Amino acid sequence: MADFARREPDRGSQTCGYQMQVGSWHNDGNRFCIKRKVRGLYFCQEHHDWLAQDEPDGRIRMAPGNAIGTG
């Protein structure tokens, strides 16, 4: 089973949903991570760690409506 989908999951769900562009000039679309969110985080562990390294304090801030992982 692939760990991505072509359609964005509901932002209130427990699915990571991190958006990845595929390709370059011949872009074949976007893919969305379908791994489960980690408890207390907005993304799966892989995508959380990748995004947090660019934040000065290591914290990721999201708009209201984005669910935090419960599981």
The first five atom37 places (N, CA, C, CB, O) and aatype in JSON, in Angstrom:
{
  "aatype": [12, 0, 3, 13, 0, 1, 1, 6, 14, 3, 1, 7, 15, 5, 16, 4, 7, 18, 5, 12, 5, 19, 7, 15, 17, 8, 2, 3, 7, 2, 1, 13, 4, 9, 11, 1, 11, 19, 1, 7, 10, 18, 13, 4, 5, 6, 8, 8, 3, 17, 10, 0, 5, 3, 6, 14, 3, 7, 1, 9, 1, 12, 0, 14, 7, 2, 0, 9, 7, 16, 7],
  "atom_mask": [
    [1, 1, 1, 1, 1],
    [1, 1, 1, 1, 1],
    [1, 1, 1, 1, 1],
    [1, 1, 1, 1, 1],
    [1, 1, 1, 1, 1],
    [1, 1, 1, 1, 1],
    [1, 1, 1, 1, 1],
    [1, 1, 1, 1, 1],
    [1, 1, 1, 1, 1],
    [1, 1, 1, 1, 1],
    [1, 1, 1, 1, 1],
    [1, 1, 1, 0, 1],
    [1, 1, 1, 1, 1],
    [1, 1, 1, 1, 1],
    [1, 1, 1, 1, 1],
    [1, 1, 1, 1, 1],
    [1, 1, 1, 0, 1],
    [1, 1, 1, 1, 1],
    [1, 1, 1, 1, 1],
    [1, 1, 1, 1, 1],
    [1, 1, 1, 1, 1],
    [1, 1, 1, 1, 1],
    [1, 1, 1, 0, 1],
    [1, 1, 1, 1, 1],
    [1, 1, 1, 1, 1],
    [1, 1, 1, 1, 1],
    [1, 1, 1, 1, 1],
    [1, 1, 1, 1, 1],
    [1, 1, 1, 0, 1],
    [1, 1, 1, 1, 1],
    [1, 1, 1, 1, 1],
    [1, 1, 1, 1, 1],
    [1, 1, 1, 1, 1],
    [1, 1, 1, 1, 1],
    [1, 1, 1, 1, 1],
    [1, 1, 1, 1, 1],
    [1, 1, 1, 1, 1],
    [1, 1, 1, 1, 1],
    [1, 1, 1, 1, 1],
    [1, 1, 1, 0, 1],
    [1, 1, 1, 1, 1],
    [1, 1, 1, 1, 1],
    [1, 1, 1, 1, 1],
    [1, 1, 1, 1, 1],
    [1, 1, 1, 1, 1],
    [1, 1, 1, 1, 1],
    [1, 1, 1, 1, 1],
    [1, 1, 1, 1, 1],
    [1, 1, 1, 1, 1],
    [1, 1, 1, 1, 1],
    [1, 1, 1, 1, 1],
    [1, 1, 1, 1, 1],
    [1, 1, 1, 1, 1],
    [1, 1, 1, 1, 1],
    [1, 1, 1, 1, 1],
    [1, 1, 1, 1, 1],
    [1, 1, 1, 1, 1],
    [1, 1, 1, 0, 1],
    [1, 1, 1, 1, 1],
    [1, 1, 1, 1, 1],
    [1, 1, 1, 1, 1],
    [1, 1, 1, 1, 1],
    [1, 1, 1, 1, 1],
    [1, 1, 1, 1, 1],
    [1, 1, 1, 0, 1],
    [1, 1, 1, 1, 1],
    [1, 1, 1, 1, 1],
    [1, 1, 1, 1, 1],
    [1, 1, 1, 0, 1],
    [1, 1, 1, 1, 1],
    [1, 1, 1, 0, 1]
  ],
  "atom_positions": [
    [[0.84, -1.18, 0.0], [0.0, 0.0, 0.0], [0.89, 1.25, 0.0], [-0.96, 0.0, 1.22], [1.89, 1.3, 0.72]],
    [[0.53, 2.22, -0.78], [1.28, 3.48, -0.85], [1.04, 4.28, 0.42], [0.87, 4.3, -2.11], [-0.01, 4.15, 1.05]],
    [[2.0, 5.11, 0.79], [1.81, 5.95, 1.97], [1.46, 7.38, 1.57], [3.08, 5.94, 2.85], [1.79, 8.34, 2.27]],
    [[0.79, 7.51, 0.43], [0.32, 8.81, -0.02], [-1.0, 8.65, -0.76], [1.38, 9.5, -0.92], [-1.36, 7.56, -1.21]],
    [[-1.72, 9.78, -0.87], [-2.98, 9.82, -1.62], [-2.93, 11.03, -2.55], [-4.22, 9.88, -0.65], [-2.13, 11.94, -2.34]],
    [[-3.77, 11.03, -3.54], [-3.84, 12.15, -4.49], [-4.8, 13.25, -4.02], [-4.26, 11.65, -5.86], [-4.76, 14.37, -4.52]],
    [[-5.65, 12.92, -3.05], [-6.61, 13.9, -2.53], [-6.24, 14.27, -1.1], [-8.05, 13.35, -2.6], [-5.84, 13.42, -0.31]],
    [[-6.4, 15.55, -0.78], [-6.06, 16.02, 0.56], [-7.04, 15.46, 1.6], [-6.07, 17.56, 0.6], [-8.25, 15.55, 1.42]],
    [[-6.5, 14.89, 2.67], [-7.4, 14.41, 3.73], [-7.98, 15.58, 4.51], [-6.65, 13.46, 4.68], [-7.44, 16.69, 4.47]],
    [[-9.06, 15.34, 5.21], [-9.68, 16.35, 6.06], [-8.66, 16.84, 7.08], [-10.95, 15.79, 6.76], [-8.0, 16.03, 7.74]],
    [[-8.53, 18.15, 7.22], [-7.54, 18.7, 8.15], [-7.88, 18.42, 9.61], [-7.42, 20.2, 7.95], [-7.02, 18.53, 10.49]],
    [[-9.1, 18.05, 9.85], [-9.5, 17.7, 11.2], [-9.33, 16.22, 11.51], [0.0, 0.0, 0.0], [-9.69, 15.77, 12.6]],
    [[-8.8, 15.48, 10.56], [-8.64, 14.03, 10.75], [-7.33, 13.7, 11.46], [-8.69, 13.3, 9.4], [-6.55, 14.6, 11.78]],
    [[-7.08, 12.44, 11.69], [-5.85, 11.96, 12.31], [-4.83, 11.52, 11.26], [-6.15, 10.82, 13.27], [-3.89, 10.8, 11.58]],
    [[-5.03, 11.94, 10.0], [-4.11, 11.63, 8.91], [-3.15, 12.8, 8.73], [-4.88, 11.35, 7.58], [-3.58, 13.96, 8.75]],
    [[-1.87, 12.53, 8.58], [-0.83, 13.55, 8.46], [-1.2, 14.61, 7.44], [0.51, 12.92, 8.09], [-1.33, 15.79, 7.8]],
    [[-1.38, 14.25, 6.19], [-1.82, 15.2, 5.16], [-0.74, 16.12, 4.62], [0.0, 0.0, 0.0], [-1.05, 17.04, 3.86]],
    [[0.53, 15.91, 4.99], [1.59, 16.79, 4.49], [1.6, 16.73, 2.96], [2.98, 16.38, 5.07], [1.62, 15.64, 2.38]],
    [[1.6, 17.89, 2.31], [1.5, 17.96, 0.85], [2.88, 17.97, 0.21], [0.72, 19.2, 0.42], [3.75, 18.76, 0.57]],
    [[3.07, 17.07, -0.76], [4.34, 16.97, -1.48], [4.07, 17.16, -2.96], [5.03, 15.61, -1.22], [3.19, 16.5, -3.52]],
    [[4.81, 18.04, -3.6], [4.69, 18.18, -5.05], [5.56, 17.13, -5.7], [5.1, 19.61, -5.52], [6.68, 16.88, -5.26]],
    [[5.05, 16.52, -6.74], [5.77, 15.46, -7.42], [6.2, 15.94, -8.79], [4.9, 14.19, -7.54], [5.41, 16.54, -9.53]],
    [[7.44, 15.69, -9.12], [7.95, 16.09, -10.43], [8.48, 17.51, -10.42], [0.0, 0.0, 0.0], [8.64, 18.11, -9.36]],
    [[8.75, 18.02, -11.58], [9.25, 19.39, -11.7], [8.45, 20.09, -12.79], [10.8, 19.41, -12.02], [7.27, 20.36, -12.6]],
    [[9.07, 20.37, -13.91], [8.34, 21.06, -14.99], [7.23, 20.18, -15.55], [9.31, 21.45, -16.12], [6.26, 20.71, -16.1]],
    [[7.34, 18.9, -15.42], [6.31, 17.98, -15.9], [5.43, 17.5, -14.75], [6.96, 16.77, -16.61], [4.9, 16.38, -14.78]],
    [[5.28, 18.34, -13.75], [4.55, 18.02, -12.53], [3.33, 17.12, -12.79], [4.11, 19.3, -11.84], [2.44, 17.46, -13.57]],
    [[3.32, 15.98, -12.12], [2.18, 15.08, -12.29], [1.2, 15.22, -11.13], [2.66, 13.62, -12.39], [0.35, 14.35, -10.91]],
    [[1.3, 16.3, -10.39], [0.33, 16.56, -9.34], [0.93, 16.57, -7.95], [0.0, 0.0, 0.0], [2.15, 16.53, -7.77]],
    [[0.06, 16.62, -6.98], [0.47, 16.63, -5.58], [0.12, 15.31, -4.92], [-0.19, 17.78, -4.83], [-0.79, 14.61, -5.35]],
    [[0.86, 15.0, -3.89], [0.59, 13.82, -3.08], [0.48, 14.26, -1.64], [1.69, 12.72, -3.26], [1.13, 15.22, -1.22]],
    [[-0.33, 13.56, -0.89], [-0.55, 13.88, 0.51], [-0.22, 12.67, 1.35], [-2.0, 14.35, 0.76], [-0.68, 11.56, 1.07]],
    [[0.59, 12.87, 2.38], [0.98, 11.77, 3.27], [-0.26, 11.24, 3.99], [2.05, 12.24, 4.3], [-1.07, 12.02, 4.48]],
    [[-0.41, 9.93, 4.04], [-1.57, 9.34, 4.72], [-1.17, 8.56, 5.97], [-2.31, 8.42, 3.77], [-1.94, 7.75, 6.48]],
    [[0.05, 8.82, 6.47], [0.45, 8.2, 7.74], [-0.35, 8.86, 8.87], [1.99, 8.35, 7.98], [-0.84, 9.98, 8.73]],
    [[-0.46, 8.16, 9.97], [-1.21, 8.66, 11.12], [-0.4, 9.74, 11.85], [-1.56, 7.52, 12.08], [0.82, 9.64, 11.98]],
    [[-1.11, 10.77, 12.32], [-0.46, 11.81, 13.13], [0.04, 11.21, 14.43], [-1.44, 12.99, 13.41], [-0.53, 10.24, 14.94]],
    [[1.12, 11.78, 14.95], [1.66, 11.35, 16.24], [0.94, 12.12, 17.35], [3.21, 11.58, 16.3], [0.58, 13.28, 17.17]],
    [[0.75, 11.47, 18.48], [0.06, 12.1, 19.6], [0.72, 13.45, 19.93], [0.08, 11.18, 20.85], [1.92, 13.53, 20.15]],
    [[-0.1, 14.51, 19.95], [0.36, 15.84, 20.3], [0.99, 16.64, 19.16], [0.0, 0.0, 0.0], [1.4, 17.78, 19.36]],
    [[1.06, 16.06, 17.95], [1.67, 16.73, 16.81], [0.66, 16.91, 15.69], [2.89, 15.94, 16.31], [-0.37, 16.24, 15.65]],
    [[0.97, 17.82, 14.76], [0.09, 18.07, 13.62], [0.38, 17.13, 12.44], [0.24, 19.5, 13.16], [-0.43, 17.04, 11.52]],
    [[1.51, 16.43, 12.47], [1.93, 15.59, 11.35], [2.45, 14.25, 11.86], [3.0, 16.3, 10.52], [2.55, 14.03, 13.06]],
    [[2.79, 13.35, 10.93], [3.5, 12.13, 11.3], [4.89, 12.55, 11.79], [3.59, 11.11, 10.08], [5.3, 13.69, 11.57]],
    [[5.61, 11.66, 12.45], [6.9, 12.02, 13.02], [7.9, 12.5, 11.97], [7.49, 10.83, 13.76], [8.62, 13.47, 12.2]],
    [[7.93, 11.84, 10.83], [8.86, 12.21, 9.76], [8.66, 13.65, 9.3], [8.71, 11.26, 8.58], [9.62, 14.42, 9.2]],
    [[7.42, 14.02, 9.0], [7.15, 15.36, 8.5], [7.24, 16.41, 9.61], [5.78, 15.41, 7.84], [7.63, 17.55, 9.35]],
    [[6.88, 16.05, 10.83], [7.05, 16.98, 11.95], [8.52, 17.35, 12.12], [6.5, 16.37, 13.26], [8.87, 18.53, 12.21]],
    [[9.39, 16.34, 12.17], [10.82, 16.59, 12.36], [11.39, 17.44, 11.23], [11.59, 15.27, 12.45], [12.21, 18.32, 11.46]],
    [[10.95, 17.18, 10.01], [11.46, 17.91, 8.85], [11.05, 19.38, 8.92], [10.94, 17.27, 7.54], [11.86, 20.26, 8.63]],
    [[9.8, 19.65, 9.3], [9.31, 21.03, 9.38], [9.85, 21.78, 10.6], [7.79, 21.04, 9.41], [10.16, 22.97, 10.51]],
    [[9.97, 21.09, 11.72], [10.4, 21.73, 12.97], [11.83, 22.26, 12.88], [10.29, 20.76, 14.12], [12.17, 23.21, 13.58]],
    [[12.66, 21.66, 12.06], [14.06, 22.11, 11.98], [14.17, 23.53, 11.4], [14.87, 21.14, 11.12], [15.19, 24.19, 11.59]],
    [[13.14, 24.0, 10.71], [13.16, 25.35, 10.14], [12.57, 26.41, 11.08], [12.41, 25.36, 8.84], [12.61, 27.6, 10.77]],
    [[12.03, 25.98, 12.2], [11.43, 26.92, 13.15], [12.46, 27.27, 14.22], [10.14, 26.32, 13.81], [13.12, 26.38, 14.76]],
    [[12.62, 28.57, 14.53], [13.64, 28.98, 15.51], [13.52, 28.27, 16.86], [13.54, 30.47, 15.73], [14.54, 27.94, 17.48]],
    [[12.29, 28.03, 17.31], [12.11, 27.36, 18.6], [11.69, 25.9, 18.44], [11.09, 28.1, 19.42], [11.4, 25.22, 19.43]],
    [[11.65, 25.41, 17.19], [11.29, 24.01, 16.94], [9.82, 23.71, 17.04], [0.0, 0.0, 0.0], [9.42, 22.55, 16.96]],
    [[8.99, 24.74, 17.21], [7.54, 24.53, 17.33], [6.84, 24.88, 16.04], [6.96, 25.38, 18.47], [7.13, 25.89, 15.4]],
    [[5.91, 24.03, 15.64], [5.13, 24.25, 14.43], [3.79, 24.86, 14.83], [4.94, 22.92, 13.63], [3.1, 24.33, 15.7]],
    [[3.43, 25.96, 14.19], [2.16, 26.63, 14.46], [1.24, 26.46, 13.26], [2.38, 28.14, 14.78], [1.64, 26.66, 12.11]],
    [[0.01, 26.08, 13.54], [-0.95, 25.81, 12.46], [-2.2, 26.66, 12.69], [-1.3, 24.29, 12.4], [-2.49, 27.09, 13.81]],
    [[-2.93, 26.88, 11.6], [-4.19, 27.62, 11.68], [-5.25, 26.79, 12.41], [-4.68, 28.0, 10.27], [-5.18, 25.56, 12.43]],
    [[-6.22, 27.47, 13.01], [-7.32, 26.75, 13.67], [-7.99, 25.79, 12.68], [-8.37, 27.75, 14.26], [-8.09, 26.09, 11.49]],
    [[-8.45, 24.67, 13.17], [-9.11, 23.68, 12.34], [-8.23, 22.51, 11.99], [0.0, 0.0, 0.0], [-8.72, 21.49, 11.5]],
    [[-6.92, 22.64, 12.23], [-5.99, 21.53, 12.0], [-5.9, 20.72, 13.28], [-4.57, 22.04, 11.55], [-5.5, 21.24, 14.32]],
    [[-6.28, 19.46, 13.21], [-6.31, 18.61, 14.4], [-4.91, 18.2, 14.83], [-7.15, 17.39, 14.14], [-4.01, 18.04, 14.01]],
    [[-4.75, 18.03, 16.14], [-3.52, 17.51, 16.72], [-3.73, 16.01, 16.92], [-3.16, 18.24, 18.08], [-4.82, 15.56, 17.26]],
    [[-2.65, 15.25, 16.7], [-2.74, 13.8, 16.83], [-3.15, 13.35, 18.22], [0.0, 0.0, 0.0], [-2.72, 13.91, 19.23]],
    [[-3.99, 12.32, 18.27], [-4.45, 11.79, 19.54], [-3.93, 10.37, 19.77], [-5.97, 11.79, 19.59], [-4.09, 9.81, 20.86]],
    [[-3.32, 9.82, 18.76], [-3.02, 8.42, 18.94], [-1.68, 7.96, 18.8], [0.0, 0.0, 0.0], [-1.42, 6.77, 18.94]]
  ]
}
